Amino acid sequence: MKIVAVLTAYHPDERLAAVVDSSLRDCAAVIVVDNTPAPAPSLAGKLDDPRVTVLPVGRNLGLGGALNLGVGALPADAEAVLLMDQDSVLPDGLVAGLRAHLESDPKIGIVAPTPWDAAHGAAYNFGTEGKTVEDATAVITSGMLVRREVVDRCPFRADLFNDFVDIAFCVDARKAGFRVIQDFTLKLPHSMGNRQEHGVGPVRVRVTHYPPWRHYWIARNGVQYALDYDRRRPQGMASMAIFLARKFLSVACWGPKRAAQLTALSRGVFDALTGRYSLGYLPEGSYPPGVRDAD
């Protein structure tokens, strides 16, 4: 199975070269979509392996927009695409393990490893201990191996900019008749923001801290996702309400600059419900398709 990696980059650091090298161990080629806005310099331009194609966008298209651009540049004979970000170096054997699942069942469209918090020595999701392989509702983008037919039929939601792009993609793939599975025996070291532990009496709570702009998109896209995919599913709507309530609570209890964070979350919810975007919450140089032209 010919696999081509599509890697999204945004102001990448020196880890980018290591991620590309680890991808080339098992992939025929790597396509790097560089979302770094011009005129800022980017280390992506220093990649010189002939198997690597760098697409210097010159602006930040967001995750969905960048993935669509990278997938559009896949060679015709690519049978699967490995989606990567700029700071997750692939361990030996991980891609081979993922590939084996795609080759074993043509109904499997997406297979992913378990994102692993190397700093804390634990999986990001609770309740994964002892699990092997399961069908999943959704998996994260980084490390996701996708059958070519899936990306040809299911575009990524560029209007979501960053958060919930992976979840919406997985739901669309399942609606198209493909299985989404996760292999819990394959671990991918991955960073999900500034994750810190806080104490509540004897209990330790792990909270991921984000800047206000990111909280805006988490809230806006969470509500948008619920409206688009869970409107007729009370359980799904309730799950999203609980997720956002926990986000508001964690920010109120432990977030830095709490007023700005809570304002961003509240604005995100309001904008999703009213069909608007607050462009001030886009990082400088960001032009995600379907967002700026919708306001």
C-alpha positions in Angstrom: 0.0 0.0 0.0 1.5 3.3 -1.1 1.2 5.8 1.7 1.9 9.6 1.4 2.0 11.8 4.5 0.4 15.2 4.6 1.9 17.3 7.4 0.5 20.7 8.5 2.9 23.2 9.8 2.5 26.6 11.5 5.7 28.5 12.7 7.4 25.1 13.0 10.4 24.6 15.3 13.4 22.2 14.9 11.2 19.2 15.6 9.7 19.5 12.1 12.7 17.8 10.4 12.5 14.9 12.9 8.8 14.5 12.1 9.4 14.5 8.4 12.3 12.0 8.8 10.1 9.6 10.8 7.3 9.8 8.2 9.7 9.0 5.4 10.6 5.7 7.0 7.2 4.3 6.0 5.8 6.7 3.5 6.7 7.1 -0.1 6.6 10.9 0.1 5.7 13.8 2.5 3.6 16.9 1.6 4.1 19.7 4.0 1.4 22.4 4.0 3.1 25.4 5.6 0.4 27.6 7.2 3.0 30.1 8.4 1.9 33.6 7.3 4.2 35.6 5.1 6.7 37.3 5.6 7.6 35.3 8.7 10.4 32.8 8.1 9.7 29.1 8.4 11.9 26.1 8.8 9.7 24.3 6.3 11.6 26.0 3.6 14.8 24.3 4.7 13.5 20.8 4.0 15.5 19.5 1.0 14.7 15.8 0.7 13.5 15.1 -2.9 10.7 13.1 -1.5 9.3 16.1 0.3 7.0 18.7 -1.3 6.5 22.0 0.6 3.4 24.0 -0.2 4.2 27.6 1.2 0.7 29.0 1.5 1.8 32.4 2.9 -1.2 32.5 5.2 -2.9 30.4 7.8 -5.7 28.5 6.2 -6.5 26.6 9.5 -6.3 22.9 9.9 -9.2 22.0 7.6 -8.1 24.3 4.8 -4.5 23.1 5.0 -5.5 19.4 5.0 -7.7 19.9 1.9 -4.8 21.6 0.1 -2.5 18.8 1.0 -4.9 16.1 0.0 -5.4 17.8 -3.3 -1.7 17.5 -4.0 -1.6 13.7 -3.5 -0.2 11.7 -6.4 -2.7 9.7 -8.3 -1.2 6.4 -7.2 -1.4 7.1 -3.4 -3.6 4.5 -1.8 -3.6 6.0 1.7 -2.7 9.3 3.4 -1.0 9.7 6.8 -2.0 12.9 8.5 0.6 14.4 10.7 1.3 17.6 12.7 4.6 19.3 13.2 5.6 18.0 16.7 4.6 14.3 16.8 7.6 12.1 15.8 6.4 8.6 14.7 7.8 5.7 16.7 9.2 2.7 14.8 6.5 0.3 13.7 3.5 2.6 14.2 2.7 3.1 10.5 3.2 -0.6 9.8 0.7 -1.4 12.5 -1.8 1.1 11.2 -1.4 -0.1 7.6 -2.1 -3.7 8.6 -5.6 -2.7 9.7 -6.4 -1.0 6.4 -5.1 -4.0 4.5 -7.1 -6.4 6.6 -10.6 -4.9 6.0 -11.6 -2.7 3.0 -14.4 -1.3 5.1 -11.9 0.3 7.5 -11.5 3.9 6.2 -9.6 5.5 9.1 -7.3 4.0 11.7 -5.5 5.8 14.4 -3.1 5.2 17.3 -3.6 6.4 20.9 -2.3 9.9 21.6 0.1 9.6 24.4 1.0 12.3 26.9 4.7 11.6 27.3 5.1 14.4 29.9 2.7 12.6 32.3 3.2 9.0 31.0 -0.4 8.4 30.3 -3.0 8.4 27.6 -4.9 11.6 27.0 -8.3 9.8 27.2 -9.4 8.0 30.4 -10.5 4.4 30.3 -8.0 3.2 27.7 -6.1 0.8 29.9 -6.3 -2.8 28.7 -8.0 -2.0 25.4 -6.6 -3.2 22.1 -8.6 -2.3 19.0 -12.1 -0.8 18.9 -14.4 1.0 16.5 -14.4 4.7 17.4 -16.8 7.6 16.9 -13.8 9.9 16.2 -10.1 10.0 16.5 -7.6 13.0 16.4 -6.0 14.0 13.1 -2.3 13.5 14.1 -1.3 10.0 13.3 -4.5 9.2 11.4 -4.1 6.8 8.5 -6.9 7.3 5.9 -7.8 5.3 2.9 -7.6 7.4 -0.3 -11.2 6.8 -1.1 -12.3 8.5 2.2 -10.4 11.8 1.5 -11.7 11.8 -2.0 -15.3 11.6 -0.8 -15.2 13.5 2.5 -13.5 16.9 2.5 -12.4 18.5 5.7 -14.5 21.3 7.3 -12.4 24.4 6.6 -15.0 26.6 8.2 -14.2 25.0 11.6 -10.6 26.5 11.4 -9.0 24.1 13.9 -11.1 22.4 16.6 -13.6 19.6 15.8 -12.2 19.3 12.2 -11.1 15.8 13.0 -14.4 14.8 14.7 -16.5 16.1 11.8 -14.3 14.3 9.3 -14.7 11.0 11.1 -18.5 11.4 11.4 -18.7 12.2 7.7 -16.5 9.1 6.9 -18.8 6.9 9.0 -21.9 8.3 7.2 -20.2 7.4 3.9 -20.0 3.7 5.1 -16.5 3.5 6.4 -15.3 2.1 9.7 -13.2 4.3 12.0 -11.0 2.3 14.4 -8.4 3.1 17.1 -5.6 0.8 18.0 -4.8 1.4 21.7 -1.6 -0.7 21.5 0.0 1.8 19.2 1.0 5.0 21.0 1.9 8.3 19.4 3.6 10.9 21.6 1.5 14.0 21.1 1.2 17.5 22.6 -2.2 18.9 23.2 -1.4 22.4 24.5 -0.2 23.5 27.9 -1.5 20.7 30.1 -1.2 21.1 33.8 -2.3 19.3 36.9 -4.3 21.1 39.6 -5.4 19.9 43.0 -8.9 19.6 44.3 -8.3 18.3 47.8 -6.7 14.9 47.4 -7.8 14.7 43.7 -5.5 15.8 40.9 -7.2 17.3 37.9 -5.5 17.7 34.5 -6.5 20.9 32.6 -5.2 22.0 29.2 -4.7 25.8 29.1 -5.2 27.6 25.9 -5.1 31.3 24.8 -8.5 33.1 24.4 -8.6 32.8 20.6 -8.4 29.0 20.9 -11.1 28.9 23.5 -13.3 30.9 21.2 -13.0 28.3 18.5 -13.4 25.4 20.9 -16.7 26.9 22.0 -17.9 28.1 18.6 -17.1 24.9 16.8 -18.4 22.7 19.6 -21.8 24.3 19.3 -21.6 24.4 15.5 -20.7 20.7 15.5 -23.7 19.9 17.8 -26.0 21.9 15.6 -24.8 20.2 12.4 -24.4 16.6 13.6 -26.3 16.1 16.8 -29.4 18.3 16.4 -31.7 15.2 16.4 -29.6 13.3 19.0 -30.5 14.4 22.5 -27.6 12.4 23.9 -25.1 14.1 21.6 -26.4 17.5 22.5 -26.2 16.7 26.2 -22.6 15.5 25.8 -21.6 18.7 24.1 -23.3 20.8 26.8 -21.4 18.8 29.5 -18.1 19.3 27.6 -18.6 23.0 27.3 -19.8 23.3 30.9 -16.6 21.6 32.1 -14.6 23.9 29.9 -16.2 27.0 31.4 -15.7 25.5 34.9 -12.0 24.7 34.4 -11.3 28.2 33.0 -13.2 29.8 35.8 -11.2 27.8 38.4 -7.7 27.7 37.0 -7.5 29.7 33.8 -5.0 32.5 33.4 -6.6 35.9 32.5 -10.0 34.4 33.4 -12.1 37.3 32.3 -10.7 37.2 28.8 -11.0 33.4 28.6 -14.6 33.3 29.8 -15.5 36.2 27.4 -14.0 34.2 24.5 -15.9 31.0 25.4 -19.1 33.0 25.8 -18.6 34.8 22.5 -17.9 31.5 20.7 -21.2 30.0 21.9 -23.1 33.2 21.0 -21.6 33.3 17.5 -22.4 29.7 16.7 -26.0 30.2 17.8 -26.3 33.3 15.6 -24.3 32.1 12.6 -21.6 34.8 13.0 -17.8 34.9 13.4 -15.7 37.2 15.6 -12.7 37.7 13.3 -10.7 39.3 16.2 -10.3 35.7 17.5 -8.4 34.7 14.4 -4.6 34.7 14.8 -2.8 37.3 12.7 -2.4 36.2 9.1 -5.3 33.6 9.2 -7.6 33.3 6.3 -9.6 30.1 6.7 -11.9 29.4 3.8 -15.5 29.9 4.6 -14.8 32.2 7.6 -13.6 35.6 6.5 -15.8 35.5 3.4 -18.8 34.6 5.5 -18.8 37.6 7.7 
